Amino acid sequence: MKLHEIGPKIKILRKATKLTQSELADLAGISRVTYGRLERGEIATVSIKTIDIVLFALGYEIDIKGREAFGIPVLE
């Protein structure tokens, strides 16, 4: 998953669990404003730790993949 896809994906996961932004923010222990920034893809203002906490609250986790999994061309 590319960085710009994280926020919209988390929004989809939140809606699938029928949680509001405020409810999920409360579960994650962050402000609704911070959570809103995450959903809008403003990840420069949201830490990886915060993303990890939100994903944990949804039952997911961050996974690191090799460059080829990101679709970046690699020179041989």
N, CA, C and O atoms as a GROMACS GRO file, in nm:
protein
  304
    1MET      N    1   0.084  -0.118   0.000
    1MET     CA    2   0.000   0.000   0.000
    1MET      C    3   0.089   0.124   0.000
    1MET      O    4   0.188   0.130   0.073
    2LYS      N    5   0.054   0.220  -0.079
    2LYS     CA    6   0.130   0.344  -0.086
    2LYS      C    7   0.082   0.439   0.024
    2LYS      O    8  -0.031   0.429   0.071
    3LEU      N    9   0.170   0.531   0.064
    3LEU     CA   10   0.138   0.620   0.175
    3LEU      C   11   0.008   0.698   0.154
    3LEU      O   12  -0.070   0.713   0.248
    4HIS      N   13  -0.016   0.746   0.034
    4HIS     CA   14  -0.136   0.826   0.010
    4HIS      C   15  -0.264   0.743   0.016
    4HIS      O   16  -0.374   0.799   0.017
    5GLU      N   17  -0.252   0.610   0.018
    5GLU     CA   18  -0.368   0.522   0.024
    5GLU      C   19  -0.409   0.485   0.166
    5GLU      O   20  -0.516   0.429   0.188
    6ILE      N   21  -0.324   0.516   0.264
    6ILE     CA   22  -0.350   0.474   0.403
    6ILE      C   23  -0.478   0.536   0.458
    6ILE      O   24  -0.564   0.465   0.509
    7GLY      N   25  -0.491   0.668   0.448
    7GLY     CA   26  -0.607   0.736   0.504
    7GLY      C   27  -0.739   0.686   0.447
    7GLY      O   28  -0.829   0.649   0.524
    8PRO      N   29  -0.753   0.685   0.314
    8PRO     CA   30  -0.878   0.635   0.257
    8PRO      C   31  -0.907   0.489   0.294
    8PRO      O   32  -1.023   0.452   0.312
    9LYS      N   33  -0.803   0.406   0.304
    9LYS     CA   34  -0.823   0.266   0.341
    9LYS      C   35  -0.873   0.256   0.485
    9LYS      O   36  -0.963   0.178   0.514
   10ILE      N   37  -0.814   0.336   0.575
   10ILE     CA   38  -0.859   0.335   0.714
   10ILE      C   39  -1.004   0.382   0.722
   10ILE      O   40  -1.082   0.330   0.803
   11LYS      N   41  -1.040   0.479   0.640
   11LYS     CA   42  -1.180   0.526   0.638
   11LYS      C   43  -1.275   0.412   0.599
   11LYS      O   44  -1.380   0.396   0.660
   12ILE      N   45  -1.236   0.335   0.499
   12ILE     CA   46  -1.318   0.221   0.455
   12ILE      C   47  -1.332   0.120   0.569
   12ILE      O   48  -1.441   0.069   0.595
   13LEU      N   49  -1.220   0.090   0.638
   13LEU     CA   50  -1.224  -0.004   0.749
   13LEU      C   51  -1.313   0.048   0.862
   13LEU      O   52  -1.389  -0.028   0.922
   14ARG      N   53  -1.303   0.178   0.891
   14ARG     CA   54  -1.386   0.237   0.997
   14ARG      C   55  -1.534   0.226   0.963
   14ARG      O   56  -1.615   0.188   1.047
   15LYS      N   57  -1.568   0.260   0.839
   15LYS     CA   58  -1.709   0.253   0.799
   15LYS      C   59  -1.762   0.110   0.800
   15LYS      O   60  -1.879   0.087   0.830
   16ALA      N   61  -1.676   0.015   0.768
   16ALA     CA   62  -1.716  -0.126   0.770
   16ALA      C   63  -1.750  -0.172   0.911
   16ALA      O   64  -1.833  -0.260   0.931
   17THR      N   65  -1.685  -0.110   1.011
   17THR     CA   66  -1.714  -0.145   1.151
   17THR      C   67  -1.824  -0.058   1.209
   17THR      O   68  -1.858  -0.071   1.327
   18LYS      N   69  -1.878   0.034   1.126
   18LYS     CA   70  -1.988   0.123   1.165
   18LYS      C   71  -1.953   0.212   1.284
   18LYS      O   72  -2.036   0.240   1.370
   19LEU      N   73  -1.827   0.256   1.285
   19LEU     CA   74  -1.782   0.350   1.387
   19LEU      C   75  -1.778   0.491   1.328
   19LEU      O   76  -1.749   0.508   1.210
   20THR      N   77  -1.807   0.590   1.411
   20THR     CA   78  -1.789   0.728   1.368
   20THR      C   79  -1.642   0.765   1.387
   20THR      O   80  -1.568   0.694   1.454
   21GLN      N   81  -1.602   0.877   1.328
   21GLN     CA   82  -1.465   0.925   1.349
   21GLN      C   83  -1.440   0.946   1.498
   21GLN      O   84  -1.335   0.908   1.549
   22SER      N   85  -1.535   1.004   1.567
   22SER     CA   86  -1.519   1.031   1.711
   22SER      C   87  -1.506   0.903   1.791
   22SER      O   88  -1.422   0.895   1.881
   23GLU      N   89  -1.586   0.803   1.759
   23GLU     CA   90  -1.578   0.675   1.831
   23GLU      C   91  -1.443   0.608   1.812
   23GLU      O   92  -1.383   0.560   1.908
   24LEU      N   93  -1.394   0.606   1.688
   24LEU     CA   94  -1.265   0.542   1.663
   24LEU      C   95  -1.152   0.623   1.726
   24LEU      O   96  -1.058   0.565   1.780
   25ALA      N   97  -1.161   0.754   1.718
   25ALA     CA   98  -1.060   0.838   1.781
   25ALA      C   99  -1.055   0.812   1.932
   25ALA      O  100  -0.947   0.803   1.990
   26ASP      N  101  -1.171   0.798   1.994
   26ASP     CA  102  -1.177   0.768   2.138
   26ASP      C  103  -1.114   0.632   2.167
   26ASP      O  104  -1.038   0.617   2.263
   27LEU      N  105  -1.146   0.532   2.085
   27LEU     CA  106  -1.087   0.398   2.103
   27LEU      C  107  -0.935   0.402   2.091
   27LEU      O  108  -0.864   0.331   2.162
   28ALA      N  109  -0.886   0.485   2.001
   28ALA     CA  110  -0.742   0.495   1.975
   28ALA      C  111  -0.673   0.592   2.072
   28ALA      O  112  -0.550   0.598   2.078
   29GLY      N  113  -0.752   0.668   2.147
   29GLY     CA  114  -0.694   0.762   2.242
   29GLY      C  115  -0.633   0.885   2.176
   29GLY      O  116  -0.535   0.942   2.226
   30ILE      N  117  -0.691   0.927   2.063
   30ILE     CA  118  -0.643   1.046   1.993
   30ILE      C  119  -0.761   1.140   1.972
   30ILE      O  120  -0.876   1.102   1.992
   31SER      N  121  -0.732   1.263   1.933
   31SER     CA  122  -0.841   1.358   1.908
   31SER      C  123  -0.910   1.326   1.775
   31SER      O  124  -0.850   1.265   1.686
   32ARG      N  125  -1.034   1.370   1.764
   32ARG     CA  126  -1.107   1.350   1.640
   32ARG      C  127  -1.042   1.431   1.527
   32ARG      O  128  -1.044   1.389   1.412
   33VAL      N  129  -0.986   1.545   1.561
   33VAL     CA  130  -0.917   1.628   1.461
   33VAL      C  131  -0.797   1.553   1.403
   33VAL      O  132  -0.778   1.550   1.282
   34THR      N  133  -0.716   1.492   1.491
   34THR     CA  134  -0.601   1.414   1.444
   34THR      C  135  -0.647   1.298   1.358
   34THR      O  136  -0.588   1.270   1.253
   35TYR      N  137  -0.753   1.230   1.402
   35TYR     CA  138  -0.805   1.119   1.323
   35TYR      C  139  -0.854   1.168   1.186
   35TYR      O  140  -0.828   1.102   1.085
   36GLY      N  141  -0.922   1.281   1.182
   36GLY     CA  142  -0.970   1.336   1.056
   36GLY      C  143  -0.855   1.364   0.960
   36GLY      O  144  -0.867   1.341   0.840
   37ARG      N  145  -0.744   1.415   1.013
   37ARG     CA  146  -0.626   1.439   0.929
   37ARG      C  147  -0.575   1.309   0.869
   37ARG      O  148  -0.536   1.305   0.752
   38LEU      N  149  -0.576   1.205   0.948
   38LEU     CA  150  -0.531   1.075   0.899
   38LEU      C  151  -0.619   1.028   0.784
   38LEU      O  152  -0.568   0.987   0.680
   39GLU      N  153  -0.751   1.034   0.800
   39GLU     CA  154  -0.842   0.992   0.694
   39GLU      C  155  -0.826   1.074   0.567
   39GLU      O  156  -0.841   1.022   0.457
   40ARG      N  157  -0.796   1.201   0.581
   40ARG     CA  158  -0.780   1.287   0.464
   40ARG      C  159  -0.644   1.271   0.397
   40ARG      O  160  -0.617   1.334   0.295
   41GLY      N  161  -0.560   1.187   0.455
   41GLY     CA  162  -0.430   1.162   0.394
   41GLY      C  163  -0.325   1.264   0.432
   41GLY      O  164  -0.220   1.271   0.368
   42GLU      N  165  -0.351   1.343   0.534
   42GLU     CA  166  -0.254   1.442   0.581
   42GLU      C  167  -0.156   1.374   0.676
   42GLU      O  168  -0.142   1.414   0.792
   43ILE      N  169  -0.090   1.270   0.625
   43ILE     CA  170  -0.006   1.188   0.712
   43ILE      C  171   0.121   1.255   0.758
   43ILE      O  172   0.186   1.208   0.851
   44ALA      N  173   0.158   1.365   0.694
   44ALA     CA  174   0.277   1.437   0.739
   44ALA      C  175   0.256   1.492   0.880
   44ALA      O  176   0.352   1.513   0.954
   45THR      N  177   0.129   1.514   0.917
   45THR     CA  178   0.100   1.566   1.050
   45THR      C  179   0.058   1.458   1.149
   45THR      O  180   0.027   1.487   1.264
   46VAL      N  181   0.058   1.332   1.103
   46VAL     CA  182   0.019   1.220   1.188
   46VAL      C  183   0.135   1.122   1.197
   46VAL      O  184   0.191   1.083   1.094
   47SER      N  185   0.172   1.082   1.317
   47SER     CA  186   0.286   0.992   1.334
   47SER      C  187   0.252   0.848   1.296
   47SER      O  188   0.135   0.809   1.294
   48ILE      N  189   0.355   0.772   1.268
   48ILE     CA  190   0.338   0.629   1.241
   48ILE      C  191   0.278   0.560   1.364
   48ILE      O  192   0.197   0.469   1.351
   49LYS      N  193   0.318   0.603   1.481
   49LYS     CA  194   0.264   0.547   1.605
   49LYS      C  195   0.112   0.566   1.610
   49LYS      O  196   0.039   0.474   1.648
   50THR      N  197   0.066   0.684   1.572
   50THR     CA  198  -0.078   0.710   1.572
   50THR      C  199  -0.148   0.620   1.470
   50THR      O  200  -0.254   0.565   1.500
   51ILE      N  201  -0.090   0.605   1.353
   51ILE     CA  202  -0.148   0.516   1.251
   51ILE      C  203  -0.155   0.374   1.306
   51ILE      O  204  -0.255   0.305   1.288
   52ASP      N  205  -0.048   0.330   1.373
   52ASP     CA  206  -0.045   0.196   1.432
   52ASP      C  207  -0.154   0.179   1.537
   52ASP      O  208  -0.219   0.074   1.542
   53ILE      N  209  -0.175   0.279   1.621
   53ILE     CA  210  -0.278   0.273   1.726
   53ILE      C  211  -0.417   0.263   1.664
   53ILE      O  212  -0.500   0.184   1.710
   54VAL      N  213  -0.443   0.343   1.561
   54VAL     CA  214  -0.573   0.340   1.494
   54VAL      C  215  -0.596   0.204   1.430
   54VAL      O  216  -0.704   0.146   1.444
   55LEU      N  217  -0.496   0.153   1.360
   55LEU     CA  218  -0.509   0.021   1.297
   55LEU      C  219  -0.532  -0.088   1.401
   55LEU      O  220  -0.611  -0.179   1.378
   56PHE      N  221  -0.463  -0.079   1.515
   56PHE     CA  222  -0.483  -0.176   1.622
   56PHE      C  223  -0.628  -0.173   1.672
   56PHE      O  224  -0.688  -0.278   1.696
   57ALA      N  225  -0.683  -0.053   1.686
   57ALA     CA  226  -0.821  -0.039   1.732
   57ALA      C  227  -0.919  -0.102   1.632
   57ALA      O  228  -1.028  -0.146   1.671
   58LEU      N  229  -0.880  -0.107   1.504
   58LEU     CA  230  -0.963  -0.168   1.401
   58LEU      C  231  -0.934  -0.317   1.382
   58LEU      O  232  -1.002  -0.385   1.305
   59GLY      N  233  -0.831  -0.368   1.453
   59GLY     CA  234  -0.796  -0.509   1.439
   59GLY      C  235  -0.696  -0.537   1.328
   59GLY      O  236  -0.689  -0.649   1.278
   60TYR      N  237  -0.618  -0.435   1.289
   60TYR     CA  238  -0.519  -0.449   1.183
   60TYR      C  239  -0.382  -0.406   1.234
   60TYR      O  240  -0.370  -0.356   1.346
   61GLU      N  241  -0.279  -0.427   1.153
   61GLU     CA  242  -0.144  -0.384   1.189
   61GLU      C  243  -0.069  -0.339   1.065
   61GLU      O  244  -0.107  -0.370   0.952
   62ILE      N  245   0.038  -0.265   1.088
   62ILE     CA  246   0.125  -0.221   0.979
   62ILE      C  247   0.213  -0.338   0.936
   62ILE      O  248   0.263  -0.412   1.021
   63ASP      N  249   0.233  -0.353   0.806
   63ASP     CA  250   0.318  -0.458   0.753
   63ASP      C  251   0.418  -0.394   0.657
   63ASP      O  252   0.380  -0.315   0.571
   64ILE      N  253   0.544  -0.429   0.672
   64ILE     CA  254   0.650  -0.376   0.586
   64ILE      C  255   0.673  -0.474   0.472
   64ILE      O  256   0.684  -0.594   0.492
   65LYS      N  257   0.680  -0.419   0.349
   65LYS     CA  258   0.702  -0.504   0.232
   65LYS      C  259   0.824  -0.455   0.156
   65LYS      O  260   0.866  -0.340   0.170
   66GLY      N  261   0.880  -0.543   0.076
   66GLY     CA  262   0.992  -0.507  -0.009
   66GLY      C  263   0.951  -0.408  -0.116
   66GLY      O  264   0.833  -0.394  -0.146
   67ARG      N  265   1.049  -0.340  -0.174
   67ARG     CA  266   1.019  -0.238  -0.275
   67ARG      C  267   0.937  -0.290  -0.390
   67ARG      O  268   0.850  -0.218  -0.440
   68GLU      N  269   0.961  -0.411  -0.434
   68GLU     CA  270   0.886  -0.463  -0.547
   68GLU      C  271   0.737  -0.470  -0.516
   68GLU      O  272   0.655  -0.463  -0.608
   69ALA      N  273   0.700  -0.482  -0.390
   69ALA     CA  274   0.560  -0.485  -0.351
   69ALA      C  275   0.495  -0.347  -0.361
   69ALA      O  276   0.373  -0.336  -0.364
   70PHE      N  277   0.577  -0.242  -0.367
   70PHE     CA  278   0.524  -0.106  -0.376
   70PHE      C  279   0.504  -0.062  -0.519
   70PHE      O  280   0.455   0.048  -0.544
   71GLY      N  281   0.542  -0.144  -0.613
   71GLY     CA  282   0.525  -0.108  -0.754
   71GLY      C  283   0.628  -0.010  -0.806
   71GLY      O  284   0.606   0.053  -0.909
   72ILE      N  285   0.739   0.003  -0.735
   72ILE     CA  286   0.847   0.093  -0.778
   72ILE      C  287   0.937   0.016  -0.873
   72ILE      O  288   0.985  -0.092  -0.838
   73PRO      N  289   0.962   0.070  -0.993
   73PRO     CA  290   1.053   0.000  -1.084
   73PRO      C  291   1.192  -0.013  -1.025
   73PRO      O  292   1.243   0.080  -0.962
   74VAL      N  293   1.252  -0.126  -1.044
   74VAL     CA  294   1.388  -0.152  -0.992
   74VAL      C  295   1.480  -0.179  -1.109
   74VAL      O  296   1.446  -0.256  -1.198
   75LEU      N  297   1.598  -0.116  -1.109
   75LEU     CA  298   1.696  -0.141  -1.213
   75LEU      C  299   1.771  -0.269  -1.181
   75LEU      O  300   1.813  -0.290  -1.068
   76GLU      N  301   1.787  -0.354  -1.279
   76GLU     CA  302   1.859  -0.480  -1.259
   76GLU      C  303   2.006  -0.460  -1.279
   76GLU      O  304   2.084  -0.555  -1.267
   0.00000   0.00000   0.00000
